[in-house]
Amino acid sequence: MINSNLLAVVESALADTASGNWQKPIVMFVCNILALLVLSRVIWYPHVGPKMPLPFPSLFNNVSVPAFLASMSAGHLLGTLMILTLGVDKYI
């Protein structure tokens, strides 16, 4: 049997997170673009493998698919840390 108090806690937690806001995706987008711009120039071998069809290839250093995936992974980690540490709901 599931305790009704547990259901009330879960329901209130889901109601708070489901409402969302528009600041979190903007912070995540900025962190991903920043990571792509910086890491595409820092990765040791960014041109090994098939090329990623990105717009403005000179701006994004014409990176390969593995370098793009690595940059996006790092961007998501950076964005998650920024959202959690900034407390986007409170300060922005």
PyMOL Python script that loads the backbone (N, CA, C, O; Angstrom):
from pymol import cmd

cmd.read_pdbstr("""\
ATOM      1  N   MET A   1       0.839  -1.183   0.000  1.00  0.00           N
ATOM      2  CA  MET A   1       0.000   0.000   0.000  1.00  0.00           C
ATOM      3  C   MET A   1       0.883   1.245   0.000  1.00  0.00           C
ATOM      4  O   MET A   1       1.922   1.290   0.658  1.00  0.00           O
ATOM      5  N   ILE A   2       0.459   2.223  -0.729  1.00  0.00           N
ATOM      6  CA  ILE A   2       1.191   3.480  -0.802  1.00  0.00           C
ATOM      7  C   ILE A   2       0.567   4.454   0.184  1.00  0.00           C
ATOM      8  O   ILE A   2      -0.648   4.645   0.218  1.00  0.00           O
ATOM      9  N   ASN A   3       1.420   5.054   0.971  1.00  0.00           N
ATOM     10  CA  ASN A   3       0.969   6.007   1.968  1.00  0.00           C
ATOM     11  C   ASN A   3       0.458   7.272   1.279  1.00  0.00           C
ATOM     12  O   ASN A   3       1.070   7.749   0.323  1.00  0.00           O
ATOM     13  N   SER A   4      -0.652   7.811   1.757  1.00  0.00           N
ATOM     14  CA  SER A   4      -1.227   9.005   1.122  1.00  0.00           C
ATOM     15  C   SER A   4      -0.351  10.235   1.339  1.00  0.00           C
ATOM     16  O   SER A   4      -0.374  11.157   0.524  1.00  0.00           O
ATOM     17  N   ASN A   5       0.424  10.264   2.429  1.00  0.00           N
ATOM     18  CA  ASN A   5       1.335  11.384   2.646  1.00  0.00           C
ATOM     19  C   ASN A   5       2.435  11.398   1.585  1.00  0.00           C
ATOM     20  O   ASN A   5       2.837  12.459   1.108  1.00  0.00           O
ATOM     21  N   LEU A   6       2.909  10.222   1.229  1.00  0.00           N
ATOM     22  CA  LEU A   6       3.929  10.117   0.194  1.00  0.00           C
ATOM     23  C   LEU A   6       3.385  10.611  -1.148  1.00  0.00           C
ATOM     24  O   LEU A   6       4.081  11.308  -1.886  1.00  0.00           O
ATOM     25  N   LEU A   7       2.157  10.252  -1.454  1.00  0.00           N
ATOM     26  CA  LEU A   7       1.547  10.720  -2.696  1.00  0.00           C
ATOM     27  C   LEU A   7       1.396  12.236  -2.715  1.00  0.00           C
ATOM     28  O   LEU A   7       1.575  12.864  -3.758  1.00  0.00           O
ATOM     29  N   ALA A   8       1.066  12.829  -1.565  1.00  0.00           N
ATOM     30  CA  ALA A   8       0.915  14.280  -1.498  1.00  0.00           C
ATOM     31  C   ALA A   8       2.253  14.977  -1.730  1.00  0.00           C
ATOM     32  O   ALA A   8       2.308  16.003  -2.408  1.00  0.00           O
ATOM     33  N   VAL A   9       3.332  14.427  -1.173  1.00  0.00           N
ATOM     34  CA  VAL A   9       4.658  15.016  -1.362  1.00  0.00           C
ATOM     35  C   VAL A   9       5.080  14.916  -2.821  1.00  0.00           C
ATOM     36  O   VAL A   9       5.589  15.884  -3.386  1.00  0.00           O
ATOM     37  N   VAL A  10       4.875  13.766  -3.429  1.00  0.00           N
ATOM     38  CA  VAL A  10       5.247  13.575  -4.826  1.00  0.00           C
ATOM     39  C   VAL A  10       4.424  14.492  -5.724  1.00  0.00           C
ATOM     40  O   VAL A  10       4.959  15.075  -6.667  1.00  0.00           O
ATOM     41  N   GLU A  11       3.145  14.623  -5.446  1.00  0.00           N
ATOM     42  CA  GLU A  11       2.285  15.474  -6.265  1.00  0.00           C
ATOM     43  C   GLU A  11       2.696  16.939  -6.171  1.00  0.00           C
ATOM     44  O   GLU A  11       2.697  17.643  -7.180  1.00  0.00           O
ATOM     45  N   SER A  12       3.044  17.407  -4.975  1.00  0.00           N
ATOM     46  CA  SER A  12       3.452  18.807  -4.843  1.00  0.00           C
ATOM     47  C   SER A  12       4.801  19.053  -5.508  1.00  0.00           C
ATOM     48  O   SER A  12       5.029  20.126  -6.067  1.00  0.00           O
ATOM     49  N   ALA A  13       5.692  18.072  -5.454  1.00  0.00           N
ATOM     50  CA  ALA A  13       6.996  18.229  -6.100  1.00  0.00           C
ATOM     51  C   ALA A  13       6.838  18.263  -7.618  1.00  0.00           C
ATOM     52  O   ALA A  13       7.508  19.044  -8.293  1.00  0.00           O
ATOM     53  N   LEU A  14       5.964  17.430  -8.154  1.00  0.00           N
ATOM     54  CA  LEU A  14       5.748  17.431  -9.593  1.00  0.00           C
ATOM     55  C   LEU A  14       5.057  18.702 -10.055  1.00  0.00           C
ATOM     56  O   LEU A  14       5.349  19.195 -11.145  1.00  0.00           O
ATOM     57  N   ALA A  15       4.162  19.236  -9.267  1.00  0.00           N
ATOM     58  CA  ALA A  15       3.470  20.459  -9.654  1.00  0.00           C
ATOM     59  C   ALA A  15       4.452  21.630  -9.712  1.00  0.00           C
ATOM     60  O   ALA A  15       4.306  22.512 -10.558  1.00  0.00           O
ATOM     61  N   ASP A  16       5.445  21.651  -8.829  1.00  0.00           N
ATOM     62  CA  ASP A  16       6.420  22.744  -8.828  1.00  0.00           C
ATOM     63  C   ASP A  16       7.343  22.670 -10.042  1.00  0.00           C
ATOM     64  O   ASP A  16       7.677  23.703 -10.623  1.00  0.00           O
ATOM     65  N   THR A  17       7.754  21.483 -10.428  1.00  0.00           N
ATOM     66  CA  THR A  17       8.702  21.362 -11.532  1.00  0.00           C
ATOM     67  C   THR A  17       8.019  21.393 -12.892  1.00  0.00           C
ATOM     68  O   THR A  17       8.643  21.769 -13.884  1.00  0.00           O
ATOM     69  N   ALA A  18       6.764  21.008 -12.956  1.00  0.00           N
ATOM     70  CA  ALA A  18       6.084  20.951 -14.241  1.00  0.00           C
ATOM     71  C   ALA A  18       5.715  22.340 -14.759  1.00  0.00           C
ATOM     72  O   ALA A  18       5.535  22.524 -15.962  1.00  0.00           O
ATOM     73  N   SER A  19       5.603  23.316 -13.860  1.00  0.00           N
ATOM     74  CA  SER A  19       5.208  24.648 -14.319  1.00  0.00           C
ATOM     75  C   SER A  19       6.302  25.269 -15.186  1.00  0.00           C
ATOM     76  O   SER A  19       6.009  25.836 -16.239  1.00  0.00           O
ATOM     77  N   GLY A  20       7.545  25.168 -14.756  1.00  0.00           N
ATOM     78  CA  GLY A  20       8.675  25.636 -15.554  1.00  0.00           C
ATOM     79  C   GLY A  20       8.659  27.129 -15.794  1.00  0.00           C
ATOM     80  O   GLY A  20       7.762  27.840 -15.341  1.00  0.00           O
ATOM     81  N   ASN A  21       9.655  27.588 -16.507  1.00  0.00           N
ATOM     82  CA  ASN A  21       9.730  28.978 -16.930  1.00  0.00           C
ATOM     83  C   ASN A  21      10.621  29.051 -18.160  1.00  0.00           C
ATOM     84  O   ASN A  21      11.132  28.025 -18.609  1.00  0.00           O
ATOM     85  N   TRP A  22      10.812  30.216 -18.701  1.00  0.00           N
ATOM     86  CA  TRP A  22      11.558  30.355 -19.943  1.00  0.00           C
ATOM     87  C   TRP A  22      13.033  30.645 -19.720  1.00  0.00           C
ATOM     88  O   TRP A  22      13.793  30.647 -20.689  1.00  0.00           O
ATOM     89  N   GLN A  23      13.477  30.890 -18.487  1.00  0.00           N
ATOM     90  CA  GLN A  23      14.876  31.230 -18.261  1.00  0.00           C
ATOM     91  C   GLN A  23      15.793  30.009 -18.360  1.00  0.00           C
ATOM     92  O   GLN A  23      16.926  30.129 -18.827  1.00  0.00           O
ATOM     93  N   LYS A  24      15.327  28.855 -17.933  1.00  0.00           N
ATOM     94  CA  LYS A  24      16.186  27.663 -17.948  1.00  0.00           C
ATOM     95  C   LYS A  24      16.634  27.276 -19.359  1.00  0.00           C
ATOM     96  O   LYS A  24      17.824  27.037 -19.569  1.00  0.00           O
ATOM     97  N   PRO A  25      15.725  27.206 -20.329  1.00  0.00           N
ATOM     98  CA  PRO A  25      16.200  26.872 -21.681  1.00  0.00           C
ATOM     99  C   PRO A  25      17.145  27.911 -22.266  1.00  0.00           C
ATOM    100  O   PRO A  25      18.046  27.564 -23.030  1.00  0.00           O
ATOM    101  N   ILE A  26      16.954  29.175 -21.922  1.00  0.00           N
ATOM    102  CA  ILE A  26      17.852  30.217 -22.431  1.00  0.00           C
ATOM    103  C   ILE A  26      19.252  30.041 -21.851  1.00  0.00           C
ATOM    104  O   ILE A  26      20.242  30.164 -22.572  1.00  0.00           O
ATOM    105  N   VAL A  27      19.341  29.754 -20.558  1.00  0.00           N
ATOM    106  CA  VAL A  27      20.642  29.529 -19.930  1.00  0.00           C
ATOM    107  C   VAL A  27      21.310  28.299 -20.542  1.00  0.00           C
ATOM    108  O   VAL A  27      22.512  28.317 -20.806  1.00  0.00           O
ATOM    109  N   MET A  28      20.545  27.236 -20.770  1.00  0.00           N
ATOM    110  CA  MET A  28      21.103  26.021 -21.368  1.00  0.00           C
ATOM    111  C   MET A  28      21.572  26.292 -22.801  1.00  0.00           C
ATOM    112  O   MET A  28      22.632  25.811 -23.199  1.00  0.00           O
ATOM    113  N   PHE A  29      20.801  27.050 -23.575  1.00  0.00           N
ATOM    114  CA  PHE A  29      21.170  27.372 -24.946  1.00  0.00           C
ATOM    115  C   PHE A  29      22.464  28.183 -24.988  1.00  0.00           C
ATOM    116  O   PHE A  29      23.351  27.887 -25.789  1.00  0.00           O
ATOM    117  N   VAL A  30      22.581  29.186 -24.147  1.00  0.00           N
ATOM    118  CA  VAL A  30      23.781  30.022 -24.115  1.00  0.00           C
ATOM    119  C   VAL A  30      24.996  29.198 -23.710  1.00  0.00           C
ATOM    120  O   VAL A  30      26.072  29.357 -24.287  1.00  0.00           O
ATOM    121  N   CYS A  31      24.836  28.323 -22.729  1.00  0.00           N
ATOM    122  CA  CYS A  31      25.959  27.479 -22.298  1.00  0.00           C
ATOM    123  C   CYS A  31      26.391  26.522 -23.409  1.00  0.00           C
ATOM    124  O   CYS A  31      27.585  26.278 -23.582  1.00  0.00           O
ATOM    125  N   ASN A  32      25.435  25.979 -24.160  1.00  0.00           N
ATOM    126  CA  ASN A  32      25.780  25.064 -25.255  1.00  0.00           C
ATOM    127  C   ASN A  32      26.501  25.793 -26.383  1.00  0.00           C
ATOM    128  O   ASN A  32      27.486  25.282 -26.917  1.00  0.00           O
ATOM    129  N   ILE A  33      26.028  26.974 -26.750  1.00  0.00           N
ATOM    130  CA  ILE A  33      26.696  27.733 -27.813  1.00  0.00           C
ATOM    131  C   ILE A  33      28.091  28.163 -27.362  1.00  0.00           C
ATOM    132  O   ILE A  33      29.046  28.093 -28.136  1.00  0.00           O
ATOM    133  N   LEU A  34      28.205  28.603 -26.119  1.00  0.00           N
ATOM    134  CA  LEU A  34      29.513  28.996 -25.584  1.00  0.00           C
ATOM    135  C   LEU A  34      30.475  27.808 -25.589  1.00  0.00           C
ATOM    136  O   LEU A  34      31.635  27.954 -25.975  1.00  0.00           O
ATOM    137  N   ALA A  35      30.004  26.637 -25.164  1.00  0.00           N
ATOM    138  CA  ALA A  35      30.855  25.447 -25.171  1.00  0.00           C
ATOM    139  C   ALA A  35      31.262  25.071 -26.585  1.00  0.00           C
ATOM    140  O   ALA A  35      32.404  24.673 -26.814  1.00  0.00           O
ATOM    141  N   LEU A  36      30.338  25.192 -27.543  1.00  0.00           N
ATOM    142  CA  LEU A  36      30.677  24.857 -28.930  1.00  0.00           C
ATOM    143  C   LEU A  36      31.705  25.832 -29.492  1.00  0.00           C
ATOM    144  O   LEU A  36      32.629  25.420 -30.192  1.00  0.00           O
ATOM    145  N   LEU A  37      31.553  27.107 -29.196  1.00  0.00           N
ATOM    146  CA  LEU A  37      32.508  28.097 -29.700  1.00  0.00           C
ATOM    147  C   LEU A  37      33.896  27.912 -29.100  1.00  0.00           C
ATOM    148  O   LEU A  37      34.898  28.028 -29.806  1.00  0.00           O
ATOM    149  N   VAL A  38      33.963  27.626 -27.807  1.00  0.00           N
ATOM    150  CA  VAL A  38      35.258  27.512 -27.130  1.00  0.00           C
ATOM    151  C   VAL A  38      35.889  26.143 -27.364  1.00  0.00           C
ATOM    152  O   VAL A  38      37.058  26.052 -27.741  1.00  0.00           O
ATOM    153  N   LEU A  39      35.124  25.086 -27.142  1.00  0.00           N
ATOM    154  CA  LEU A  39      35.706  23.741 -27.197  1.00  0.00           C
ATOM    155  C   LEU A  39      36.035  23.292 -28.614  1.00  0.00           C
ATOM    156  O   LEU A  39      36.883  22.418 -28.794  1.00  0.00           O
ATOM    157  N   SER A  40      35.390  23.865 -29.619  1.00  0.00           N
ATOM    158  CA  SER A  40      35.735  23.474 -30.981  1.00  0.00           C
ATOM    159  C   SER A  40      37.149  23.921 -31.336  1.00  0.00           C
ATOM    160  O   SER A  40      37.745  23.398 -32.278  1.00  0.00           O
ATOM    161  N   ARG A  41      37.685  24.876 -30.597  1.00  0.00           N
ATOM    162  CA  ARG A  41      39.059  25.329 -30.833  1.00  0.00           C
ATOM    163  C   ARG A  41      40.059  24.699 -29.858  1.00  0.00           C
ATOM    164  O   ARG A  41      41.267  24.768 -30.084  1.00  0.00           O
ATOM    165  N   VAL A  42      39.570  24.091 -28.787  1.00  0.00           N
ATOM    166  CA  VAL A  42      40.447  23.545 -27.749  1.00  0.00           C
ATOM    167  C   VAL A  42      40.659  22.040 -27.914  1.00  0.00           C
ATOM    168  O   VAL A  42      41.699  21.517 -27.517  1.00  0.00           O
ATOM    169  N   ILE A  43      39.684  21.343 -28.496  1.00  0.00           N
ATOM    170  CA  ILE A  43      39.806  19.892 -28.686  1.00  0.00           C
ATOM    171  C   ILE A  43      41.012  19.606 -29.576  1.00  0.00           C
ATOM    172  O   ILE A  43      41.230  20.294 -30.573  1.00  0.00           O
ATOM    173  N   TRP A  44      41.795  18.591 -29.212  1.00  0.00           N
ATOM    174  CA  TRP A  44      43.047  18.306 -29.911  1.00  0.00           C
ATOM    175  C   TRP A  44      42.847  17.985 -31.384  1.00  0.00           C
ATOM    176  O   TRP A  44      43.541  18.549 -32.229  1.00  0.00           O
ATOM    177  N   TYR A  45      41.921  17.098 -31.713  1.00  0.00           N
ATOM    178  CA  TYR A  45      41.692  16.687 -33.099  1.00  0.00           C
ATOM    179  C   TYR A  45      40.226  16.935 -33.467  1.00  0.00           C
ATOM    180  O   TYR A  45      39.446  15.986 -33.544  1.00  0.00           O
ATOM    181  N   PRO A  46      39.842  18.186 -33.694  1.00  0.00           N
ATOM    182  CA  PRO A  46      38.426  18.471 -33.948  1.00  0.00           C
ATOM    183  C   PRO A  46      37.952  18.103 -35.348  1.00  0.00           C
ATOM    184  O   PRO A  46      36.750  18.135 -35.609  1.00  0.00           O
ATOM    185  N   HIS A  47      38.872  17.751 -36.266  1.00  0.00           N
ATOM    186  CA  HIS A  47      38.489  17.495 -37.650  1.00  0.00           C
ATOM    187  C   HIS A  47      38.577  16.028 -38.027  1.00  0.00           C
ATOM    188  O   HIS A  47      38.502  15.702 -39.211  1.00  0.00           O
ATOM    189  N   VAL A  48      38.736  15.122 -37.051  1.00  0.00           N
ATOM    190  CA  VAL A  48      38.827  13.695 -37.334  1.00  0.00           C
ATOM    191  C   VAL A  48      37.416  13.120 -37.336  1.00  0.00           C
ATOM    192  O   VAL A  48      36.685  13.241 -36.353  1.00  0.00           O
ATOM    193  N   GLY A  49      37.038  12.492 -38.450  1.00  0.00           N
ATOM    194  CA  GLY A  49      35.704  11.913 -38.572  1.00  0.00           C
ATOM    195  C   GLY A  49      34.853  12.727 -39.525  1.00  0.00           C
ATOM    196  O   GLY A  49      35.307  13.724 -40.085  1.00  0.00           O
ATOM    197  N   PRO A  50      33.598  12.289 -39.705  1.00  0.00           N
ATOM    198  CA  PRO A  50      32.716  13.013 -40.615  1.00  0.00           C
ATOM    199  C   PRO A  50      32.395  14.408 -40.080  1.00  0.00           C
ATOM    200  O   PRO A  50      32.268  14.614 -38.873  1.00  0.00           O
ATOM    201  N   LYS A  51      32.269  15.352 -40.997  1.00  0.00           N
ATOM    202  CA  LYS A  51      32.031  16.744 -40.603  1.00  0.00           C
ATOM    203  C   LYS A  51      30.569  16.958 -40.225  1.00  0.00           C
ATOM    204  O   LYS A  51      29.668  16.329 -40.781  1.00  0.00           O
ATOM    205  N   MET A  52      30.357  17.841 -39.287  1.00  0.00           N
ATOM    206  CA  MET A  52      29.016  18.209 -38.852  1.00  0.00           C
ATOM    207  C   MET A  52      28.511  19.329 -39.762  1.00  0.00           C
ATOM    208  O   MET A  52      29.211  20.325 -39.945  1.00  0.00           O
ATOM    209  N   PRO A  53      27.314  19.192 -40.335  1.00  0.00           N
ATOM    210  CA  PRO A  53      26.817  20.234 -41.240  1.00  0.00           C
ATOM    211  C   PRO A  53      26.226  21.417 -40.465  1.00  0.00           C
ATOM    212  O   PRO A  53      25.008  21.576 -40.390  1.00  0.00           O
ATOM    213  N   LEU A  54      27.090  22.229 -39.901  1.00  0.00           N
ATOM    214  CA  LEU A  54      26.655  23.389 -39.135  1.00  0.00           C
ATOM    215  C   LEU A  54      26.639  24.635 -40.006  1.00  0.00           C
ATOM    216  O   LEU A  54      27.414  24.735 -40.957  1.00  0.00           O
ATOM    217  N   PRO A  55      25.763  25.589 -39.692  1.00  0.00           N
ATOM    218  CA  PRO A  55      25.844  26.861 -40.411  1.00  0.00           C
ATOM    219  C   PRO A  55      27.093  27.620 -39.946  1.00  0.00           C
ATOM    220  O   PRO A  55      27.563  27.425 -38.826  1.00  0.00           O
ATOM    221  N   PHE A  56      27.609  28.462 -40.790  1.00  0.00           N
ATOM    222  CA  PHE A  56      28.805  29.251 -40.488  1.00  0.00           C
ATOM    223  C   PHE A  56      29.968  28.349 -40.071  1.00  0.00           C
ATOM    224  O   PHE A  56      30.396  28.403 -38.918  1.00  0.00           O
ATOM    225  N   PRO A  57      30.484  27.528 -40.976  1.00  0.00           N
ATOM    226  CA  PRO A  57      31.548  26.577 -40.605  1.00  0.00           C
ATOM    227  C   PRO A  57      32.804  27.246 -40.061  1.00  0.00           C
ATOM    228  O   PRO A  57      33.497  26.666 -39.225  1.00  0.00           O
ATOM    229  N   SER A  58      33.107  28.452 -40.521  1.00  0.00           N
ATOM    230  CA  SER A  58      34.309  29.104 -39.994  1.00  0.00           C
ATOM    231  C   SER A  58      34.114  29.559 -38.551  1.00  0.00           C
ATOM    232  O   SER A  58      35.066  29.574 -37.771  1.00  0.00           O
ATOM    233  N   LEU A  59      32.897  29.928 -38.197  1.00  0.00           N
ATOM    234  CA  LEU A  59      32.617  30.357 -36.827  1.00  0.00           C
ATOM    235  C   LEU A  59      32.723  29.189 -35.851  1.00  0.00           C
ATOM    236  O   LEU A  59      33.253  29.333 -34.750  1.00  0.00           O
ATOM    237  N   PHE A  60      32.212  28.032 -36.269  1.00  0.00           N
ATOM    238  CA  PHE A  60      32.223  26.854 -35.402  1.00  0.00           C
ATOM    239  C   PHE A  60      33.413  25.944 -35.677  1.00  0.00           C
ATOM    240  O   PHE A  60      33.415  24.804 -35.213  1.00  0.00           O
ATOM    241  N   ASN A  61      34.411  26.395 -36.404  1.00  0.00           N
ATOM    242  CA  ASN A  61      35.665  25.685 -36.666  1.00  0.00           C
ATOM    243  C   ASN A  61      35.461  24.409 -37.480  1.00  0.00           C
ATOM    244  O   ASN A  61      36.329  23.536 -37.484  1.00  0.00           O
ATOM    245  N   ASN A  62      34.320  24.288 -38.173  1.00  0.00           N
ATOM    246  CA  ASN A  62      34.042  23.142 -39.049  1.00  0.00           C
ATOM    247  C   ASN A  62      34.330  21.813 -38.341  1.00  0.00           C
ATOM    248  O   ASN A  62      35.086  20.987 -38.852  1.00  0.00           O
ATOM    249  N   VAL A  63      33.734  21.613 -37.181  1.00  0.00           N
ATOM    250  CA  VAL A  63      34.031  20.457 -36.331  1.00  0.00           C
ATOM    251  C   VAL A  63      33.437  19.175 -36.893  1.00  0.00           C
ATOM    252  O   VAL A  63      32.513  19.198 -37.706  1.00  0.00           O
ATOM    253  N   SER A  64      33.989  18.058 -36.439  1.00  0.00           N
ATOM    254  CA  SER A  64      33.467  16.749 -36.801  1.00  0.00           C
ATOM    255  C   SER A  64      32.338  16.374 -35.843  1.00  0.00           C
ATOM    256  O   SER A  64      32.093  17.056 -34.848  1.00  0.00           O
ATOM    257  N   VAL A  65      31.662  15.284 -36.164  1.00  0.00           N
ATOM    258  CA  VAL A  65      30.542  14.826 -35.338  1.00  0.00           C
ATOM    259  C   VAL A  65      31.005  14.477 -33.916  1.00  0.00           C
ATOM    260  O   VAL A  65      30.336  14.888 -32.968  1.00  0.00           O
ATOM    261  N   PRO A  66      32.114  13.741 -33.711  1.00  0.00           N
ATOM    262  CA  PRO A  66      32.538  13.460 -32.333  1.00  0.00           C
ATOM    263  C   PRO A  66      32.881  14.729 -31.538  1.00  0.00           C
ATOM    264  O   PRO A  66      32.575  14.816 -30.348  1.00  0.00           O
ATOM    265  N   ALA A  67      33.511  15.704 -32.190  1.00  0.00           N
ATOM    266  CA  ALA A  67      33.838  16.946 -31.487  1.00  0.00           C
ATOM    267  C   ALA A  67      32.576  17.727 -31.148  1.00  0.00           C
ATOM    268  O   ALA A  67      32.496  18.352 -30.090  1.00  0.00           O
ATOM    269  N   PHE A  68      31.583  17.693 -32.047  1.00  0.00           N
ATOM    270  CA  PHE A  68      30.306  18.361 -31.782  1.00  0.00           C
ATOM    271  C   PHE A  68      29.604  17.716 -30.598  1.00  0.00           C
ATOM    272  O   PHE A  68      29.101  18.416 -29.719  1.00  0.00           O
ATOM    273  N   LEU A  69      29.566  16.385 -30.566  1.00  0.00           N
ATOM    274  CA  LEU A  69      28.913  15.686 -29.453  1.00  0.00           C
ATOM    275  C   LEU A  69      29.628  15.952 -28.128  1.00  0.00           C
ATOM    276  O   LEU A  69      28.985  16.105 -27.090  1.00  0.00           O
ATOM    277  N   ALA A  70      30.949  16.005 -28.170  1.00  0.00           N
ATOM    278  CA  ALA A  70      31.711  16.308 -26.950  1.00  0.00           C
ATOM    279  C   ALA A  70      31.422  17.726 -26.478  1.00  0.00           C
ATOM    280  O   ALA A  70      31.275  17.963 -25.279  1.00  0.00           O
ATOM    281  N   SER A  71      31.340  18.663 -27.402  1.00  0.00           N
ATOM    282  CA  SER A  71      31.047  20.052 -27.035  1.00  0.00           C
ATOM    283  C   SER A  71      29.644  20.189 -26.464  1.00  0.00           C
ATOM    284  O   SER A  71      29.436  20.914 -25.491  1.00  0.00           O
ATOM    285  N   MET A  72      28.679  19.496 -27.063  1.00  0.00           N
ATOM    286  CA  MET A  72      27.305  19.565 -26.556  1.00  0.00           C
ATOM    287  C   MET A  72      27.184  18.892 -25.190  1.00  0.00           C
ATOM    288  O   MET A  72      26.420  19.347 -24.339  1.00  0.00           O
ATOM    289  N   SER A  73      27.924  17.824 -24.982  1.00  0.00           N
ATOM    290  CA  SER A  73      27.906  17.167 -23.664  1.00  0.00           C
ATOM    291  C   SER A  73      28.469  18.097 -22.598  1.00  0.00           C
ATOM    292  O   SER A  73      27.900  18.236 -21.515  1.00  0.00           O
ATOM    293  N   ALA A  74      29.586  18.726 -22.915  1.00  0.00           N
ATOM    294  CA  ALA A  74      30.179  19.672 -21.967  1.00  0.00           C
ATOM    295  C   ALA A  74      29.263  20.874 -21.758  1.00  0.00           C
ATOM    296  O   ALA A  74      29.161  21.396 -20.647  1.00  0.00           O
ATOM    297  N   GLY A  75      28.598  21.312 -22.824  1.00  0.00           N
ATOM    298  CA  GLY A  75      27.662  22.426 -22.702  1.00  0.00           C
ATOM    299  C   GLY A  75      26.481  22.093 -21.818  1.00  0.00           C
ATOM    300  O   GLY A  75      26.019  22.940 -21.053  1.00  0.00           O
ATOM    301  N   HIS A  76      25.985  20.867 -21.913  1.00  0.00           N
ATOM    302  CA  HIS A  76      24.886  20.458 -21.041  1.00  0.00           C
ATOM    303  C   HIS A  76      25.338  20.356 -19.587  1.00  0.00           C
ATOM    304  O   HIS A  76      24.593  20.725 -18.680  1.00  0.00           O
ATOM    305  N   LEU A  77      26.544  19.859 -19.362  1.00  0.00           N
ATOM    306  CA  LEU A  77      27.062  19.833 -17.989  1.00  0.00           C
ATOM    307  C   LEU A  77      27.211  21.240 -17.433  1.00  0.00           C
ATOM    308  O   LEU A  77      26.825  21.510 -16.295  1.00  0.00           O
ATOM    309  N   LEU A  78      27.767  22.127 -18.232  1.00  0.00           N
ATOM    310  CA  LEU A  78      27.927  23.519 -17.809  1.00  0.00           C
ATOM    311  C   LEU A  78      26.575  24.175 -17.577  1.00  0.00           C
ATOM    312  O   LEU A  78      26.394  24.889 -16.590  1.00  0.00           O
ATOM    313  N   GLY A  79      25.621  23.939 -18.477  1.00  0.00           N
ATOM    314  CA  GLY A  79      24.285  24.517 -18.323  1.00  0.00           C
ATOM    315  C   GLY A  79      23.567  24.007 -17.095  1.00  0.00           C
ATOM    316  O   GLY A  79      22.896  24.773 -16.403  1.00  0.00           O
ATOM    317  N   THR A  80      23.702  22.710 -16.812  1.00  0.00           N
ATOM    318  CA  THR A  80      23.075  22.147 -15.620  1.00  0.00           C
ATOM    319  C   THR A  80      23.667  22.763 -14.357  1.00  0.00           C
ATOM    320  O   THR A  80      22.938  23.120 -13.431  1.00  0.00           O
ATOM    321  N   LEU A  81      24.979  22.884 -14.325  1.00  0.00           N
ATOM    322  CA  LEU A  81      25.612  23.500 -13.155  1.00  0.00           C
ATOM    323  C   LEU A  81      25.209  24.965 -13.011  1.00  0.00           C
ATOM    324  O   LEU A  81      24.989  25.442 -11.898  1.00  0.00           O
ATOM    325  N   MET A  82      25.112  25.675 -14.124  1.00  0.00           N
ATOM    326  CA  MET A  82      24.700  27.080 -14.067  1.00  0.00           C
ATOM    327  C   MET A  82      23.271  27.221 -13.545  1.00  0.00           C
ATOM    328  O   MET A  82      22.992  28.090 -12.719  1.00  0.00           O
ATOM    329  N   ILE A  83      22.372  26.369 -14.027  1.00  0.00           N
ATOM    330  CA  ILE A  83      20.977  26.444 -13.592  1.00  0.00           C
ATOM    331  C   ILE A  83      20.865  26.109 -12.113  1.00  0.00           C
ATOM    332  O   ILE A  83      20.130  26.765 -11.375  1.00  0.00           O
ATOM    333  N   LEU A  84      21.598  25.083 -11.681  1.00  0.00           N
ATOM    334  CA  LEU A  84      21.507  24.682 -10.268  1.00  0.00           C
ATOM    335  C   LEU A  84      22.168  25.690  -9.341  1.00  0.00           C
ATOM    336  O   LEU A  84      21.663  25.942  -8.247  1.00  0.00           O
ATOM    337  N   THR A  85      23.292  26.274  -9.760  1.00  0.00           N
ATOM    338  CA  THR A  85      23.991  27.201  -8.860  1.00  0.00           C
ATOM    339  C   THR A  85      23.401  28.600  -8.899  1.00  0.00           C
ATOM    340  O   THR A  85      23.404  29.296  -7.884  1.00  0.00           O
ATOM    341  N   LEU A  86      22.895  29.028 -10.051  1.00  0.00           N
ATOM    342  CA  LEU A  86      22.291  30.357 -10.119  1.00  0.00           C
ATOM    343  C   LEU A  86      20.916  30.389  -9.463  1.00  0.00           C
ATOM    344  O   LEU A  86      20.461  31.451  -9.038  1.00  0.00           O
ATOM    345  N   GLY A  87      20.255  29.248  -9.377  1.00  0.00           N
ATOM    346  CA  GLY A  87      18.898  29.238  -8.882  1.00  0.00           C
ATOM    347  C   GLY A  87      18.034  30.085  -9.802  1.00  0.00           C
ATOM    348  O   GLY A  87      17.449  31.080  -9.375  1.00  0.00           O
ATOM    349  N   VAL A  88      17.956  29.692 -11.054  1.00  0.00           N
ATOM    350  CA  VAL A  88      17.347  30.512 -12.101  1.00  0.00           C
ATOM    351  C   VAL A  88      15.952  30.977 -11.704  1.00  0.00           C
ATOM    352  O   VAL A  88      15.559  32.088 -12.060  1.00  0.00           O
ATOM    353  N   ASP A  89      15.205  30.174 -10.990  1.00  0.00           N
ATOM    354  CA  ASP A  89      13.856  30.562 -10.608  1.00  0.00           C
ATOM    355  C   ASP A  89      13.853  31.765  -9.671  1.00  0.00           C
ATOM    356  O   ASP A  89      12.891  32.532  -9.643  1.00  0.00           O
ATOM    357  N   LYS A  90      14.927  31.929  -8.904  1.00  0.00           N
ATOM    358  CA  LYS A  90      14.941  32.977  -7.884  1.00  0.00           C
ATOM    359  C   LYS A  90      15.553  34.275  -8.360  1.00  0.00           C
ATOM    360  O   LYS A  90      15.037  35.349  -8.050  1.00  0.00           O
ATOM    361  N   TYR A  91      16.657  34.202  -9.117  1.00  0.00           N
ATOM    362  CA  TYR A  91      17.449  35.401  -9.353  1.00  0.00           C
ATOM    363  C   TYR A  91      17.266  36.020 -10.722  1.00  0.00           C
ATOM    364  O   TYR A  91      17.418  37.233 -10.869  1.00  0.00           O
ATOM    365  N   ILE A  92      16.949  35.231 -11.716  1.00  0.00           N
ATOM    366  CA  ILE A  92      16.854  35.790 -13.069  1.00  0.00           C
ATOM    367  C   ILE A  92      15.417  36.156 -13.367  1.00  0.00           C
ATOM    368  O   ILE A  92      15.118  36.645 -14.457  1.00  0.00           O
TER     369      ILE A  92
END
""", "prot")
cmd.dss("prot")
cmd.show_as("cartoon", "prot")
cmd.util.cbc("prot")
cmd.orient("prot")
